[in-house]
Amino acid sequence: MKPASARARLTITPYLFLLPALLVTAAVILLPVAQTAWMSLFDYVLFRPRNIPFLGIGNFIRAFNDPVFWVSLWNSVVWIGAVVFFQFILGLGTALLLNQSFWWRSAARALIVVPWALPSVIIGLMWTWMYDFNLGIFNDVLLRLGVIGEPIAWLARTDTTLPAVILALVWQGFPFFAVVILAGLQTVPSELLEAAEIDGARPFQRLRHVTMPAIMEVVATALLLRTIWVANSLDVILVMTGGGPGYVTHTLPLYAFLKASSAMEYGYAAALALILTALLLVVVFAYVRRAAKDLEI
């Protein structure tokens, strides 16, 4: 039987190895979160550094009474839902195509990552030029095809700005789903697909009843990660529209950023950021509960 000191060392050793990572995580993540939560309780305005009155939940009450907050929240819901949905559909289709055998498949798999690898600022500038009223390729092609009679100010109209920005981010992010789903497709046993084909299942039926159930865990994880990333993204919107025209492309993270950077209302911006974090935690909690139920089954 091992002495008590040896058993204690065996028990403590794993935690000692984890301690540096835990300390770094605390310094990089937990401390900023705690600082943000503390700041949200004050009327912290940067150009009044000596006058920081305590508000308690005043900033959160202000948010719920702020019409721009509700507009930004609704835009965030539309933004997340549309971007993630179309990225997933386009990524799934791309992954299915790249899973087929053709002579330039390796080059295609490498090229498909290019939009995802480009910096968001470059994406924003590139699509802004493509939407340009006078020189943009969209107006030029549509005019030549006779679809429109005159150029459209895609990023200046309230009915086209948000869809235009959504299209840009869909193009940037669909390679993530393509790569992840393609990796999942490699794990689907070929015997299952061959058996389904012998039984007379058509391609769509094989996709629905064999392929998708086999990669559902991969898809669910990819959807969760992409939802979090899209919910926090603001760089493409900031470059293309700055949140305008009006509040048409204001999302919750962009509104918090503008409150901190332009209005210098750090306390209110911190409250907005915490509200967004709480909403995302609800999504993560729902995913974790679903995964736990699947494991129990």
Buried (B, 14 or more C-beta within 10 A) or exposed (E): EEEEEEEEEEEEEEEEEEEEEEEEEEEEEEEEEEEBBEBBBBBBBEEEEEEBEEBEEBBBEBBEEBEBBEBBBEBBBBBBEBBBEBBBEBBBBBBBBBBEEEEEEEEEBEEBEEBBEEEBEEBBBBBBEBBBBEEBEBBBEBBEEEEEEEBBBBBBEEEBBBEBBBBBBBBBBBBBBBBBBBEBBEEBEEEBBEEBBEEEBEEEEBBEEBBBEBBEEBBBBBBBEBBBBBBBBBBBBBBBBBBBBEBBBBBBBBBBBBBBEEEBBBBBBBBBBBBBBEBBEEBEEEBEEEBEEEEEE
